[in-house]
Amino acid sequence: MRECTHRGISPIVLLQILAVCVLLNGNAFSQNLKRPDTLRVTNDALLVPTDTTIARADTLSGRPPSGIDSVVTYAAVDSVIYDISARTMYLHGNSSIKYKELGLKASVIDINWTTSLLNARGTRDTSDTSGQRMKGRPDLLDGKDAYHGSEIAYNFRTRKGRIDFGNTELERGLYYGDAIKKVENNVLYVQSGRFTSCELDHPHYYFGSPTMKVVPRDEVVARPIYLYIADVPVFALPFGVFPGGQGRRSGLIAPSFGESDRGRYLLGLGYYWAMSDYMDLTARVDAYTRGSYTLYGDYRYALRYNYSGFISGSYGHVEDGEETDPGFAQQDVLNLHVGHSQEFNPTTRLLVDFTFTSGSYYQNTSNNLNDLLRQNVVSNATLTKFWEGTPNSMSINIRRDQNLQAVPGSVQLSAMLPSISFNSSQSFPFRSRKGSDPGGALGWHELVGVSYNGQFLNTRTTSLQLDSTKLVDARGGVQHVLNFNAAPKAGYVTISPFFNYTEKWYNKHIARDFNPADSSVTTRDVEAVKAVRYFDMGVSASTKLYGIFQPGILGIKGIRHQVLPSISYTYQPDFSKDVYGYYDSYVDATGTVQRYSLYEREVFGGAPGEGRQAISMRISNIFEMKTAVDDTSDRVNKFQLLNLDLSTSYNLARDSLKFDEVNVGFRTSMGQWLNIGGSARYNLYKYEPDNGGQQSQSGRRVNKYLLSEEGRFGDLTGFSLSIGTRLNGEKQSTSAGPIRSPEDSLRQAERKGYVGLFDQEIPDFSIPWNLDLTWNFNQNQPGDPRVKYISSTIAGVLGFNLTENWKITASTSYDLRTLEISAPQITVYRDLHCWEMNFVWVPTGAYQNYRLEIRLKSPQLQDVKVTKQESSRGNF
């Protein structure tokens, strides 16, 4: 045997050896040679017999005899040996090979250039006295796929190979086997195989099978299949098919089982059909042994950058109790949810979100608190259009508001069919298109701005009457609003004259008739096409005042007080006078004339009911502070200390009670952890009970100032206060938490918040703890100051990591007036490495329930789960 060997040889001799090897192999090589040694590795069963005649023919045709048509880069720490006669190269000691997308690292590698066969293995670890431990086990990287084993054989020409006692990781799945054979580019056969998503050397669970067929990024087929948890077989199936890649694929949806007041149940059994790259369909069923069932269907479609949408429908039949029970009841519930989003072009967009549902649907099919606490369902479909380069825009809206808690005497359904609005924002029609001299002042006519809004509205209201009949009231109309204003400056004061004109078109109005026989008043519709026209005009003035204080202590660079005073005068005639024809009257049983608006029931209302010569005053105060970041930097922090607004108006046209209520609003924040806001209303006039009695339940405001009568500024008629804080620990790195696939991230972006188990947000383990607290207080006494309506509630959300893998979240609200807890919910999440546990518990109330589920974290295997749940209402 002739060998090319090197051990301390000169560079010239080494170059000659390399030249001979290159000529023999007909390929280009690059190498990294370190301490030389000798080793010989024999070929195995995958060796392809050499035909030298065919090899020569391939050479003449331009194809290398070895089948290798690209640069091979190799390196070894100990030695590189060339056997010229056998056309074989041996690498020993931390060896590596790189050929196209193929990469290999092992303690020992040999390549036969005649057969194109590569053989790699590890060597025994001499530090192991048992003689069992190996070092330098082969790691093969073929494109995106990685393979590991005790021995690897691979044929460059056929791209087939075998791995003994190997494993590979493909798309979040790990495959182990006594032997892994690659017979085609995309097919692997695994002998005595195990499949798991747990990356531990001793996995928590795995699926075992004598034979497995793996199609990378497609599927895994095994027969039979056994599930092992902690090496204990749990169940077996004749065969199993697992998704081996990401993306959508058709298949069965595994159900959950249990027992409730409605009998034994099977929930969520269904089928998912990936119809194409642009649409899919899901069908599911919930069934109870005592007769209740619910069918679900979800159809989705999407064409990226163009449109997307869905149609979700469900039908349920609910039976409570047995047919022979006295309280037996049954009902059918329906729900249809339609959504569509489409951008026709950059200026035209359509958004649709419509829900049609039975009033008791959520009560009978859901345990989600957000659904159960719903008072109404609002649906919308909106088409918007704007014209680029112009102030013009248009929208068409269809709206539907369904009251889920409707009782006799209340509105059950209100709808807009449709609302069409055209808007032209402020423009300056008298300015020259070429523009005025930049350095000169604008003429008065060039300051005049014009805006317009036109709207057509058609409404339909369905009310549930006391006798359970339904009353439908349809109304429609057109409204035009035209605004003129200007904003010239007079020194530091901005003066803004304005004129507003409104016109409304209706096809009907109301009329009221008094019946002396029973003193009743009836209201009827009168069909007539009429217009309502009114206007107001006035002028306003505003300015800004600043004050700066620089204390130079405690790092405070300065405090600024900004005052924004404004005052306006508005004139509006009294359109309730008979001359305008917008109001009518009747005489009641006491002989009192009762005036009413003919158009009070119409969609845009009628004309204002009183004249106005109002002086409105407003003053805004903004307190800001700058603090130095540190003593050595010029950077500063700027934040607002307090926003305080005061406003009121004085109507000269009234004969009494000319002052409106005084409104006070305030808002402040203390750093990032406390926010305070609120408002108050004060009436300046004295309240006197009827007949002067303190026990009277009725009364009125009289034209007497409290300041002069009782020495008080005014009566508090309304007050609100909100104090909120949000605290959380410092964000930190963590490996705990659910696995998020690219599809998860896409859904999270679409839904503005990822939803995982039981429609709960996925916990964020990177935040060790968080606390949100809000106190809301409201007090109203709009009439009699002795009668107060007060509400006071505290709402809180607490989340914390009990340990590195436990996340607990609790939320509730507490009514300080009734001393009752409402909407409590506790969620416990446990990261179990390759499994996850979620426990959701509503401990009290009408919707008391709990749900416990343990399932695999791998997105492809989340149907492998155990569920336990119970509800006080018997449904899930």
Residue, then its C-alpha position, 0 to 999 in steps of 0.5 A: m500500500r502506498e500512503c501519502t503521509h506527513r510528519g514534520i516535512s518541509p513545505i516543498v514536499l507538502l506542496q508536492i503531496l497536495a498536487v498529487c492528491v489533487l490530480l488523483n481526485g480531480n477536485a479542488f481542496s482547502q485544508n487546515l493541517k495540525r499535529p499529524d497522526t495516522l488512522r484508518v477507518t473502514n467503509d460500511a454497508l453503504l459503500v458503493p462499488t467502484d467502476t473505474t471505467i465509468a469513472r473515467a468516462d465521467t471524467l472525460s465528460g467533465r464530471p469528476p469520477s467521485g461525483i463531487d463538483s465543489v470545493v471541499t474544505y477540511a481540517a484536523v488537529d492530529s493528522v491527515i493521511y492520504d492513501i493514494s492507491a485506495r483514493t482515501m483520506y483519513l482525518h483524526g482529532n477534532s476533524s471537520i469537513k465542509y462541502k456545499e451545505l454539508g458540514l461534519k464534525a467528528s473525532v475521526i473522519d475518512i473519505n473514499w473519493t472513488t465511492s464518494l463515501l464519508n464515514a465518521r465516528g467518535t473515539r473512546d474517552t481514555s479518562d473514563t475507567s468504564g470504557q463506555r464513554m465516547k468523545g468527538r461523536p459525529d455532528l452532521l449538518d445537512g442544510k437546515d437539518a442537524y444529525h447526531g450519532s455514534e457513527i455516521a455514513y454518508n454518500f456524496r453522490t447519492r446523498k444517502g446516509r445512515i446514523d447509528f444510535g443517532n438523533t436529529e432535530l427537525e422543526r422543534g422535534l427531536y428524533y432518536g433511533d438505533a439507526i437513522k437512514k436517509v434514503e432520499n433527499n426528504v425521507l428518513y427511516v428511523q429504527s426503534g425510534r423516539f419522537t419528542s419536543c423535550e431537548l433533555d438527554h433524558p426527555h420527560y416524554y416521548f412517542g416510541s415506535p419500532t419503525m418511523k418514517v420522517v419527511p422533514r418539515d412535513e410529517v412523521v408516520a409511525r406504527p404502532i405508536y406508544l406515549y411514554i411519560a417518565d419512561v412509563p407507557v401511558f397509551a398506545l395506538p395502531f399508528g400515529v401521524f405527527p406534523g413535522g413542520q410549521g404552518r397550517r395542515s389539515g387534521l383532526i382536532a382532539p377533544s376534551f372529556g368530562e362530566s357536568d350538570r348537563g351530563r358527560y361531555l365531549l368538547g372541541l371534537g372537530y376537523y381543521w381543513a387547510m383548504s389552500d394558502y389563502m383560506d382554511l375551515t374549522a368545524r367543531v362540536d360540543a356534546y352533552t349526554r343529556g341532550s345539549y350540543t353546540l356546533y361551531g364553524d370558522y372560515r378564514y381567508a387572507l391575501r396579504y396586503n389586499y384583504s383578510g376576513f372570517i365567518s364564524g357561526s355556531y348553533g346550540h341546543v340547550e336542555d336544562g334538567e330532565e324532560t320529566d323534571p318540573g323545571f325542565a327548559q330547552q332553547d336554541v341559541l345562535n351566533l354569527h360573527v363576520g369580519h372583513s378588512q380590505e384596502f382597495n387603494p391607499t385612499t379607500r378602505l373597508l372594515v367590517d365587524f358584525t355579530f348577530t347573536s341570541g340574547s342568551y348565547y354567551q350565558n349558555t356557551s361560554n365561561n369567559l368573563n368578558d363575554l358573560l359580563r357583556q351588556n350589548v354587542v356593537s357591530n360596524a361596517t365602515l367604508t372610508k375614502f379620502w381624496e389625496g391633495t384635497p381636504n375632502s373625505m367621505s365615509i359610509n357606516i352601517r352600525r348595529d347595537q344589540n342589547l343583550q339584557a333587554v327587558p320589557g319597556s327597553v330598547q332591544l336593537s338600534a341600527m344605522l342603515p346607513s350613515i353617509s358622511f362627507n367632510s371638507s376640512q378647513s380650507f382658505p378659499f380666498r388665498s391666492r394659489k401662488g401664495s402670498d409674499p412670505g415676508g408680508a402679512l396676509g390680508w383679512h380675506e385670506l385668513v377666512g377659513v371654511s369647513y363643511n360637513g354633510q351627513f345622511l342618517n337613517t335609523r331603525t330602533t326596535s323596542l320591547q313593549l310591556d306586553s312583549t310585542k315589538l315596536v319598530d321606529a324608523r327615522g331618517g334625515v340629512q344635516h348640513v353644517l357650514n363653518f366660517n372662521a378667521a384667526p387674525k392676531a392683535g399683538y399677543v392676542t389671537i382674535s377669532p370671529f366665527f359663524n356657524y350655519t346648520e340645516k336639517w332635512y326631515n320627512k316627518h315630525i311629531a305632534r302632541d294632543f292633550n285629552p281632557a277626558d283622562s288628562s293623557v297626552t298622545t304623540r303621533d308622527v306627521e308625514a311632511v318634508k320640512a327643513v330646520r335652519y339655525f345659526d350662531m355667530g360670535v368672536s373669541a380671543s385667546t393668548k398665552l402667558y408664561g412664568i418661570f421659577q428656577p429654585g436651583i435646589l434638589g436638582i430642579k432646573g426650573i418650574r414653568h407655569q403656563v396660563l392659557p386664558s380664552i373668552s368668547y361671545t356667542y349670539q344665537p336667536d331664540f328659535s323656539k319662537d312661533v315665527y320659526g315654526y320649529y316648536d308647538s304647544y298644548v295646554d295641560a290640565t292645570g292650564t299651563v302651556q307646555r311647549y315641545s320641539l316638533y323634531e325632538r325625536e328626529v335623528f339630528g334633533g331640532a333647533p335650540g330651545e333658547g336664545r343665547q348671548a353667552i360669554s364663555m370663559r376658560i382658563s387653563n393652567i399647566f405646571e411643568m418641571k425640569t430636573a437634571v439627570d445627573d450633576t455631570s450632564d446637561r440632559v434634563n427630564k421634563f414632566q408635567l406637575l399639574n393640569l388645571d382647567l376652569s370654565t363657565s359661561y354667562n348667558l345674557a339672554r336669560d331672565s334668570l340663572k344666567f350663569d352655567e355651572v362652573n366646571v373644574g378639571f385636573r390631572t397630575s402624575m407622580g413619575q411613572w407610578l401614580n396618576i391622578g385625575g378628576s373633575a367637579r361641577y358647581n352650581l352658583y345658585k341656591y336650591e329651594p324645596d317646593n313650599g319652603g319645606q325641608q322635607s319636600q322631595s322636589g324643588r328648584r334653583v332660584n335666582k339667588y347666589l349662594l355666595s351672597e345668601e350663605g357665604r358659599f361659592g356654590d353647590l357641588t353637583g358632580f365630582s369624580l376622582s380616579i387614582g391609578t398606579r402601575l408598578n412592576g419589577e425590573k425586566q429580566s431574561t428568562s427561559a420560562g414561558p410558552i413557545r411562540s411560533p412565527e404564526d403565534s407572533l403574526r396572530q399576536a400582531e393581528r389581535k393586538g395581544y396574544v391569547g393562549l390557553f382558555d383565551q387568556e393572555i400568555p404570561d410574561f415571565s420576564i417581568p417578575w411582578n406587577l401590580d395595577l390598582t385603580w380607585n374610581f369615585n363618582q358623586n352626582q347630585p344634579g337636582d336636589p343637593r340632598v340626594k346624592y348618587i355615589s359609586s366607589t370601586i377599587a379594581g386591581v390586578l396582581g401578577f408575580n412569579l412564585t418561582e422561576n416557573w410559576k406565574i400567578t395572576a389575580s384580578t378583581s374589583y371591590d365595591l366600597r358602597t355595597l361591600e361586594i366583590s365583583a368579577p374575581q379571577i385567579t390564573v395560575y400558570r406553571d412552566l413544566h419544561c416541555w409541558e405547560m399547566n394553566f388553571v383559571w378559577v372564578p371563585t365566587g359569583a353567578y359565573q363561578n367555575y374553574r378549568l385546569e389543563i395540562r398540555l404539551k407546549s410544542p405547537q404541533l402537539q398541543d392536542v395532547k392534553v388533560t383537562k378538568q373543569e367545572s361550572s356552576r351553570g353546567n356549560f363550558 
